Amino acid sequence: MLIDEIRNDFPILKRKVNGKPLVYLDNAATSQKPKQVIDAIKNFYETQNANIHRGIHQLSEESTEAFERSREKVAKFISAKPEQIIFTKNTTESINTIAYGYGLKNIKKGDEILTTVMEHHSNFLPWQLVKKHTGATLKIADITDDGLLKMNHLEKLATKKTKLVAVTQVSNVLGTINPVKEISEIAQKNNSLFLVDGAQAAPHMPVDVKKTGCDFYAFSSHKMLGPTGIGVLYIKDPDKVDPFLVGGGTIKEVYTDKEAVWHDSPWKFEGGTPDVSGVIGFGATVDYLNKIGMEKIRKHEEEITKYALDKLLKIKNITIYGPMDHRLRGAVIAFNIGGIHPHDVAAILDSEGIAVRPGHACCKPLMSRLDILAMCRASFYIYNTKNEADVLVSGLEKVNKIFKR
Ligand SMILES: Cc1ncc(COP(=O)(O)O)c(C=O)c1O
């Protein structure tokens, strides 16, 4: 598919912002949606809407079938089995499901949890919570000055006491792609479980949970062209995890005088009415991504990241965080310009129709490690063009001019 054809699928890319064509570079926060996904959701409400797994009437059966078909598509997308795929609200809820359903039950005082300093708060705070409630130790692997994970440090911190290793596959600030296969081997050597935060990886590159060798993999539909409100949690062995949100749909039997018997996975984890339209929309998203091809998406983003990095590095007073080799990073470029506050930078870019993210990007421990309070982040996706990278560069030159640098 040509980039013009792809762009044509995204109605929002035709709009103007502050009188300028929209240049949407906030994809790490959330992506835009193609009309195929919007239509799938609209079609569900117009022709099929019913609750699932409950009724025996035609609409309910059709909705249930479409919902479960989405699960099969998602499973195939990451080389898993449908019963290993749990639909949640987002990556945050997926990781919390493991913290509550596995961590609080199985991790004890004297045990260790190992994570890194580059984690998003969603893969950091749940482990601080488990530490607080269980008395376990939380160990944090450091990064090098060019934003790579210090593998020798991580390996040194991993011990036989490590119950769980929790690492992001791609940093949402540094862009760093972590060697998850290697980390999984370290975890396996110590008999530790391995959780991968795939929020910034699954949208942008092929994912194979079997090859990765992880026990848990979490990601969000909204960052990969799909609807908001849908997250995915892959659990290799669902029997190891208890449901964390119990209620309707999670049981086989309920008694008044003894404990309930849980349903099989995935249903034991999906209490209450789910976002049926969202899951069906996410099925259409997976079809859309497959039609383009994840290898192709990765290649496009590598090209655009290299192009943007080369140009951005020429901007006066710019500091770019993370590895400079585009092959080692995802399509995320975080930067600061001299002493100019990232909010001022983002506001000036916004006046040019360019959407970027200023702030700490939910990575306060990483901000401290980089010795900054905040940064600006431009993040690309399959519909972004080199021309848009040029518009970003011109916008940043304007920032320098306004601040007379
Ligand atoms: C690396 C990473 N992990 C987790 C999350 C949380 O995702 P969500 O807000 O969809 O739960 C994000 C969101 O930006 C992220 O970038």
The ligand as an ORCA input file, in Angstrom:
! r2SCAN-3c Opt
* xyz 0 1
  C       5.550      1.968     27.402
  C       4.142      2.230     27.853
  N       3.583      1.411     28.752
  C       2.336      1.575     29.193
  C       1.566      2.608     28.739
  C       0.167      2.748     29.254
  O      -0.736      2.552     28.210
  P      -2.294      2.800     28.463
  O      -2.429      4.250     28.797
  O      -2.920      2.461     27.155
  O      -2.670      1.922     29.577
  C       2.086      3.511     27.815
  C       1.303      4.666     27.366
  O       1.797      5.665     26.929
  C       3.415      3.311     27.358
  O       3.970      4.132     26.481
*
